[in-house]
Amino acid sequence: MTAGKICVREVDLAKPDETVQVAAQRMHSHNVGSLLVLNQFSAPIGLVTDRDLAIRVVAQGLDPTDATVEQVMTQSPESVHEDTSIEEVLTRMRSGPFRRLPVVDSNDKLVGILSLDDVLNLLIDEFHEIGQLLRKESPSSLADI
């Protein structure tokens, strides 16, 4: 399984020059915890999360109507290519630590975003299927032990 197969393809975006208040309102209305910022070639150049808003705006006493996304976003976020294996994605997430990674194509153009929750849901589904297979193939006499 690869990052490109399980990533969310509809990604909410922000512009670097918009205020964090506008970005926060978009997060709220779209029910998301992050927004990606792209350059003119659709390559990720920033990531702003709800945590960034709390730590870099509210905790610092910045005015959300004046502060811009560019001021508080994580610059040059770590990304993975769409053909990156899920095992490698998990390694990258643990080494970061990152909860979300932009997924890009061979030209570094955004194709989606992959969250730790997406990977965990995949693993839960895989383990559930393995459990069903084991129950089907186990001799009934072993089930009573």
C-alpha positions as CSV (number, residue, x, y, z in Angstrom):
1,M,0.0,0.0,0.0
2,T,1.3,3.5,-0.8
3,A,0.6,7.0,0.4
4,G,-1.0,7.9,-2.9
5,K,-3.6,5.1,-2.5
6,I,-4.9,6.2,0.9
7,C,-4.3,9.9,1.0
8,V,-7.2,12.3,1.1
9,R,-7.3,14.0,-2.3
10,E,-9.5,17.0,-1.4
11,V,-7.2,19.2,0.5
12,D,-8.1,22.5,2.1
13,L,-5.8,25.3,1.3
14,A,-4.7,28.7,2.6
15,K,-2.9,31.6,1.0
16,P,0.2,32.9,2.7
17,D,-1.1,36.5,2.9
18,E,-4.5,35.8,4.3
19,T,-5.1,36.4,8.0
20,V,-5.1,33.6,10.5
21,Q,-8.6,34.6,11.4
22,V,-9.8,33.8,7.8
23,A,-7.8,30.5,8.0
24,A,-9.3,29.6,11.3
25,Q,-12.8,30.3,10.0
26,R,-12.1,28.0,7.0
27,M,-10.8,25.2,9.3
28,H,-14.0,25.6,11.4
29,S,-16.4,25.6,8.4
30,H,-14.7,22.7,6.7
31,N,-14.2,20.8,10.0
32,V,-10.4,20.3,9.4
33,G,-7.4,20.7,11.6
34,S,-4.9,21.9,9.0
35,L,-4.6,23.9,5.8
36,L,-1.8,23.6,3.2
37,V,-0.2,26.5,1.5
38,L,1.0,26.0,-2.1
39,N,3.3,28.0,-4.4
40,Q,2.4,28.9,-8.0
41,F,3.4,25.4,-9.1
42,S,1.0,23.7,-6.6
43,A,3.9,22.5,-4.5
44,P,3.5,22.6,-0.7
45,I,5.4,25.5,0.9
46,G,3.6,25.6,4.2
47,L,1.3,23.9,6.6
48,V,-0.8,25.6,9.3
49,T,-2.6,23.6,11.9
50,D,-5.1,24.4,14.7
51,R,-2.2,23.8,17.1
52,D,-0.1,26.4,15.3
53,L,-3.0,28.9,15.8
54,A,-3.1,28.1,19.5
55,I,0.7,28.2,20.1
56,R,1.9,30.8,17.6
57,V,-1.1,33.2,17.6
58,V,-3.2,32.9,20.8
59,A,-0.3,32.0,23.2
60,Q,1.9,34.8,21.7
61,G,-0.9,37.4,22.0
62,L,-1.0,38.1,18.2
63,D,-4.0,39.7,16.7
64,P,-5.6,37.1,14.4
65,T,-7.0,39.9,12.2
66,D,-3.4,41.2,11.5
67,A,-1.2,38.0,11.7
68,T,-0.9,36.2,8.4
69,V,-0.8,32.5,7.6
70,E,2.8,32.9,6.4
71,Q,3.9,34.3,9.8
72,V,2.6,31.2,11.7
73,M,2.8,28.3,9.2
74,T,5.3,25.6,9.3
75,Q,7.6,26.4,6.4
76,S,8.6,23.8,3.9
77,P,6.7,20.9,5.5
78,E,8.0,17.4,5.2
79,S,6.2,15.6,2.4
80,V,6.1,12.1,0.9
81,H,5.8,11.0,-2.7
82,E,2.6,9.2,-3.8
83,D,4.5,5.9,-4.3
84,T,6.0,6.0,-0.8
85,S,5.1,2.8,1.2
86,I,3.0,3.1,4.3
87,E,5.9,1.7,6.3
88,E,8.1,4.5,5.2
89,V,5.3,7.0,5.9
90,L,5.1,5.8,9.5
91,T,8.9,6.0,9.8
92,R,8.8,9.6,8.6
93,M,5.9,10.5,10.9
94,R,7.7,9.0,14.0
95,S,11.0,10.7,13.1
96,G,9.4,14.1,12.8
97,P,7.1,13.9,14.7
98,F,4.5,14.7,12.1
99,R,0.8,13.9,12.3
100,R,0.1,15.0,8.7
101,L,2.2,14.8,5.6
102,P,1.5,16.4,2.2
103,V,1.6,13.8,-0.6
104,V,3.2,14.9,-3.9
105,D,3.8,13.5,-7.4
106,S,7.1,13.2,-9.2
107,N,7.0,17.0,-9.9
108,D,6.4,17.8,-6.2
109,K,2.9,18.9,-7.1
110,L,0.4,18.3,-4.3
111,V,-1.9,15.2,-4.8
112,G,-3.3,14.9,-1.3
113,I,-2.6,14.8,2.4
114,L,-2.1,11.8,4.7
115,S,-2.7,11.9,8.4
116,L,-1.7,9.5,11.1
117,D,-5.4,8.7,11.6
118,D,-5.6,7.7,7.9
119,V,-2.7,5.2,8.4
120,L,-4.1,3.9,11.7
121,N,-7.5,3.3,10.1
122,L,-5.9,1.4,7.3
123,L,-4.0,-0.8,9.8
124,I,-7.2,-1.4,11.8
125,D,-9.0,-2.5,8.7
126,E,-6.1,-4.8,7.7
127,F,-5.9,-6.4,11.2
128,H,-9.7,-6.9,11.2
129,E,-9.5,-8.7,7.9
130,I,-6.6,-10.9,9.1
131,G,-8.6,-11.7,12.2
132,Q,-11.6,-12.8,10.1
133,L,-9.3,-14.9,7.9
134,L,-7.8,-16.6,10.9
135,R,-11.2,-17.4,12.4
136,K,-12.3,-18.9,9.1
137,E,-9.2,-21.1,8.6
138,S,-8.8,-22.2,12.3
139,P,-9.9,-25.7,13.1
140,S,-13.0,-25.5,15.2
141,S,-11.4,-27.7,17.8
142,L,-8.7,-25.1,18.4
143,A,-11.4,-22.4,19.0
144,D,-12.6,-24.2,22.1
145,I,-9.2,-24.3,23.8
